[in-house]
Amino acid sequence: MKLWTLATSTLESFLHNRLMLVLLLVGIGMVLLMMIPLLGMKATITGQNKAAVESMVLQAISEVVSLMSGLGSLLAAWAATDSLVSELKAGTVLAVMARPVKRWEFLLGKYIGVMLLMAGYAAMMICVSYLLAWLGGQHIHANPLLLFAYPLVRYAIYAGMAMLLATWFGSVMSVVCVMGIAIVNTIVQPGSEDWKPKLMWLKTALYYVLPSTNLLSEERFLSLRQAALKPTTWLEHGTSLLYGLDYALVFLLLAMWSFSGRSLRRD
Amino acid sequence: MTTAAIEFQQVTKVYRQRLRGVEVSALTNASFSVGPGEVCAFLGPNGAGKTTSINLLMGFFFADFGEIRVMGYPPGDVRAKAQIGFLPENFAFYKYLNAERLLRFHYALAGGKPSSAAPLIADLLAKVKLTEYSRLKIGKYSRGMVQRVGLAQALLKDPQLLVLDEPTSGLDPSGRKDVRELIAGLKAAGKSIFLSSHLLSEVEQVCDRVIIISKGRVVQIGRMEALLGNSDQVEIVVTALPEELHARVTGWGGSVTAGEHGTSVMIDFGHKREFAEAIWAAGHDVVRIAPLRGSLEELYLKTVGNESGVA
């Protein structure tokens, strides 16, 4: 009950956050803007250029989905950081923590609130994906549950990481660190540009330490280009998602441990 | 043996800025206790360590040395927090909530069942005179109204110990009177109250005990009447004061005030007998002899001197 109270209050505070609303409006505006050339291209399809235009349409769809997914990671990091830092800054944490609430309960409640927000975002992302695929004359055959679960697990990792950093730093620093880690994460994935031989050990070490974005990407099984499901078993999905959840859990536990030992001073 | 509501034993807290190598000692070997059912004033100039002490006892900060027990438990323990009502200095709130929803939120966090919240919340809002504003967002409240909501949330779930940091801050005289009456009511109900305030006259009226802290050290502690009754002056009211005795009083450094029911003379305790006998010898009478009670403000200023931020 306490966790749910904290989670819903966190979600509500996001919905009253002006910056959040502005970001959301900007995001929706960008998607709508990107849909204009998409619809324009679709209108120019003739018998001769059908394949080429369809390819361009699908490319545009893929970019919109990637952009939304990336923004989602940023949103997860920012929301997790803000949920904690804003409470400490405003001092609202004092009245809350004067209640019989344990510190880990407070942090977990905040985390659940962030994940509720991200669940809404992921659901919206699926709707946009289906809409774009429909506009592009394609069908998404993937299970919507998986399309929902994969980004949510990625967001859970970013939110956990941001929350851990927010127990040490301010909001800007925490988000910048998460983004830095995300960039490093991308450049250590297999297939990325090779590093100098001297630094290969670092790349390998970082690859094993950081969560694999390739493994946790829905692109592994969903290809919009063919709009078909790549053969991936449920066991494989389960293992990949557990792998991601494991990372998220480790970050969350570290954040709880760090928060339990810090003073609740107004930063 | 009854458990003290609050117990500080040799508590030390140092703020450190490791990168800058700065250390500020906020509390040094502070020891005091607040008994059950006691209303205790916690006084001191700004920066003396009052809010640090409150943050330590609430479990928001951690002490470097010493031991703290609150309702018999370590600070921050949920069993202790379940018995505490807390009003922080500058009560912060979620601006998008109204008073009713804020209290409902705190009630849920305190482990209350939502079904039983409505009558209690209505009662508390009436107590702090906010019933007609209960649906207005707190962001639109005045400073005094916010303080009243803060008080209402502190009283949720019938706490045994109230920790109030500047409860009358931002309140008008009538609001301050309401708070004073509220505290008196809680005292009568046997609640322990730990009250930090700069309004010494208010404190003097409601508190049983006083703890004065200065530069992180406890410098004065005791029961109110014992501390304020320690004046070395006495007030003697006489039916008349002959010229010769008036001169003698002035010579002793005393003061004379003519009143409707006689003349009031204030002199050192040591001259009491001599003066009374002289009055009787002159054929006049003594109406009243009473030790002069000091004010809390006098005691405070005497104790902490003229440090900046004096109440």
Interface residues (C-beta under 8 A of the other chain):
Chain A: M1 K2 T5 L6 S9 E12 S13 H16 A90 G91 T92 L94 A95 V96 M97 A98 R99 P100 V101 K102 R103 G261 S263 L264 R265
Chain B: N55 M58 G59 F60 F61 F62 G76 V78 R79 K81 A82 I84 F86 P88 N90 F91 A92 F93 Y94 K95 Y96 F105 H106 A108 L109 A110 G111 G150 Q153
